[in-house]
Amino acid sequence: MNNELETILDTCLYQIEEGESNIEACLARYPDHTEELKPLLMAAARLARAREVVPDSSYKARARTQLNVYMQQHPQRRRVSPVLLRFSIALMTVLLLFVASGTAFAQTALPGDAFYTWKLTSENVWRFTSSDPLGVDITLSNRRVDELVTVSGDQVRRERAVKNYEKLLIKFNAEQDEEKRERILPILRAQQEALKKAGVSVPELESYFPR
């Protein structure tokens, strides 16, 4: 994907997420990139719908089966009590379910919520394992803006949200690669407009666009 298309895609995704645009409008705005842009936007839309997945009742059964298969394929030298084995399987199933459902639930957490630290941790893991760390940072900056707008009426939460957002802004500002900066700036302009509409000002963001 070339730099121009990446910038257009990031801008469209942010505007769609904010409700300021939709797939059809984005495609109409960039007719020269319709063929490449459409499948990417459609895929992103499907992923967004899947983001709130909660493990169903079959998850426990699948986890139990997988654990049984693993234990059969990797037998222990020492004989394990059937009661202990069943207890271990049940415990691992509960832990797997807890981690999966907890991570999904944490994505809706806001600064100050109990699950917010879990949310940040899962994001760090995502960034560490991604082949496009900058793309992840851009997505995370959009999340921080959404959080900031949501908690803007709560002074304590607002201050924490601003600090979290500014960490990403500082990271963006330290970027020396011109192509990457060209990818970042349109997103920051869109975020600046969204925050302005919400009556929120972030000094670190304003420093990007001096008057």
LUMTI-708853 format. One line per 4 residues: number of its first residue (from 1); for each residue x, y, z of C-alpha. Coordinates in nm, 2 decimals, m for minus. Example, Ala and Ser with C-alpha at 12.3 -4.5 7.8 and 13.67 -1.06 7.14 Angstrom:
2
1 = 1.23,m0.45,0.78; 1.37,m0.11,0.71
# end
This chain:
211
1 = 0.00,0.00,0.00; 0.15,0.34,m0.10; 0.18,0.63,0.14; m0.10,0.83,m0.02
5 = m0.35,0.54,0.00; m0.25,0.48,0.37; m0.33,0.84,0.45; m0.66,0.83,0.27
9 = m0.75,0.50,0.44; m0.66,0.63,0.79; m0.86,0.95,0.73; m1.17,0.76,0.60
13 = m1.16,0.51,0.89; m1.15,0.79,1.14; m1.43,0.99,0.98; m1.65,0.67,0.95
17 = m1.58,0.58,1.32; m1.68,0.94,1.42; m2.00,0.92,1.22; m1.88,1.21,0.99
21 = m1.88,1.00,0.68; m1.96,0.65,0.54; m1.80,0.41,0.29; m2.00,0.54,m0.01
25 = m1.90,0.90,0.07; m1.53,0.81,0.11; m1.53,0.63,m0.22; m1.70,0.92,m0.39
29 = m1.44,1.16,m0.25; m1.15,0.95,m0.38; m1.26,0.81,m0.71; m0.90,0.74,m0.83
33 = m0.86,0.50,m0.54; m1.20,0.33,m0.54; m1.07,m0.01,m0.66; m0.81,m0.04,m0.38
37 = m1.00,0.15,m0.11; m1.34,m0.03,m0.12; m1.22,m0.38,m0.01; m1.02,m0.22,0.27
41 = m1.31,m0.02,0.40; m1.54,m0.31,0.38; m1.30,m0.53,0.57; m1.26,m0.27,0.84
45 = m1.63,m0.24,0.87; m1.66,m0.62,0.92; m1.39,m0.61,1.18; m1.56,m0.32,1.37
49 = m1.88,m0.52,1.39; m1.69,m0.82,1.53; m1.51,m0.61,1.79; m1.78,m0.66,2.05
53 = m1.78,m1.04,2.03; m1.86,m1.20,2.36; m1.77,m1.57,2.40; m2.08,m1.79,2.37
57 = m2.18,m2.11,2.55; m1.99,m2.32,2.30; m1.66,m2.16,2.39; m1.63,m2.36,2.71
61 = m1.69,m2.68,2.53; m1.43,m2.60,2.26; m1.17,m2.51,2.53; m1.24,m2.83,2.72
65 = m1.20,m3.04,2.40; m0.87,m2.86,2.31; m0.73,m2.91,2.65; m0.82,m3.28,2.65
69 = m0.66,m3.33,2.31; m0.34,m3.15,2.43; m0.32,m3.36,2.74; m0.37,m3.69,2.55
73 = m0.10,m3.59,2.30; 0.14,m3.48,2.58; 0.10,m3.75,2.85; 0.28,m3.69,3.18
77 = 0.52,m3.95,3.32; 0.35,m3.94,3.66; 0.00,m4.07,3.68; m0.24,m3.78,3.75
81 = m0.55,m3.83,3.96; m0.87,m3.81,3.75; m1.02,m3.57,4.00; m0.72,m3.34,3.98
85 = m0.72,m3.37,3.60; m1.09,m3.27,3.58; m1.02,m2.98,3.82; m0.73,m2.86,3.61
89 = m0.93,m2.87,3.29; m1.22,m2.68,3.46; m0.98,m2.42,3.60; m0.80,m2.36,3.27
93 = m1.14,m2.33,3.09; m1.26,m2.06,3.33; m0.93,m1.87,3.30; m0.94,m1.88,2.92
97 = m1.30,m1.76,2.92; m1.22,m1.49,3.17; m0.92,m1.36,2.97; m1.12,m1.36,2.64
101 = m1.43,m1.20,2.78; m1.24,m0.96,3.00; m1.03,m0.83,2.71; m1.34,m0.78,2.49
105 = m1.52,m0.60,2.77; m1.22,m0.38,2.85; m1.23,m0.22,2.50; m1.53,m0.01,2.62
109 = m1.36,0.10,2.94; m1.29,0.47,3.00; m1.01,0.64,3.20; m1.09,0.57,3.57
113 = m1.28,0.25,3.50; m1.16,m0.08,3.66; m1.08,m0.24,3.33; m0.90,0.06,3.17
117 = m0.55,m0.06,3.27; m0.64,m0.40,3.11; m0.75,m0.21,2.80; m0.41,m0.03,2.78
121 = m0.22,m0.35,2.83; m0.40,m0.53,2.55; m0.33,m0.24,2.32; 0.04,m0.25,2.41
125 = 0.04,m0.62,2.32; m0.14,m0.54,1.99; 0.12,m0.28,1.90; 0.41,m0.50,1.99
129 = 0.29,m0.78,1.77; 0.18,m0.56,1.48; 0.37,m0.52,1.15; 0.25,m0.16,1.13
133 = 0.31,0.00,1.48; 0.24,0.35,1.33; m0.10,0.23,1.21; m0.18,0.10,1.55
137 = m0.07,0.42,1.71; m0.30,0.62,1.48; m0.59,0.39,1.57; m0.51,0.43,1.94
141 = m0.50,0.81,1.90; m0.85,0.79,1.76; m0.96,0.59,2.06; m0.80,0.84,2.30
145 = m0.99,1.12,2.13; m1.31,0.93,2.16; m1.24,0.88,2.53; m1.15,1.24,2.58
149 = m1.48,1.36,2.43; m1.68,1.11,2.63; m1.53,1.21,2.97; m1.49,1.58,2.90
153 = m1.74,1.67,3.16; m1.55,1.49,3.44; m1.24,1.70,3.54; m1.04,1.41,3.69
157 = m1.11,1.17,3.41; m1.05,1.44,3.15; m0.71,1.51,3.29; m0.61,1.15,3.27
161 = m0.76,1.12,2.92; m0.55,1.42,2.80; m0.23,1.27,2.94; m0.29,0.94,2.76
165 = m0.36,1.12,2.44; m0.06,1.35,2.47; 0.17,1.04,2.51; 0.08,0.95,2.16
169 = 0.11,1.31,2.03; 0.46,1.33,2.18; 0.55,1.00,2.00; 0.41,1.14,1.67
173 = 0.61,1.46,1.72; 0.93,1.26,1.76; 0.88,1.09,1.42; 1.15,1.20,1.18
177 = 1.04,1.01,0.87; 0.87,1.26,0.64; 0.64,0.99,0.48; 0.52,0.88,0.82
181 = 0.46,1.24,0.92; 0.25,1.30,0.61; 0.05,1.00,0.72; 0.00,1.14,1.07
185 = m0.08,1.50,1.01; m0.42,1.46,0.83; m0.54,1.24,1.11; m0.44,1.49,1.37
189 = m0.62,1.77,1.18; m0.94,1.56,1.18; m0.89,1.49,1.55; m0.84,1.86,1.62
193 = m1.17,1.94,1.44; m1.35,1.67,1.64; m1.22,1.80,1.97; m1.30,2.16,1.87
197 = m1.66,2.06,1.81; m1.67,1.90,2.16; m1.52,2.21,2.32; m1.20,2.04,2.42
201 = m0.85,2.19,2.37; m0.53,1.99,2.40; m0.22,2.21,2.40; 0.01,1.94,2.27
205 = m0.22,1.90,1.97; m0.25,2.27,1.90; 0.13,2.30,1.88; 0.12,2.09,1.56
209 = m0.08,2.36,1.39; 0.04,2.71,1.51; m0.18,3.00,1.40
# end
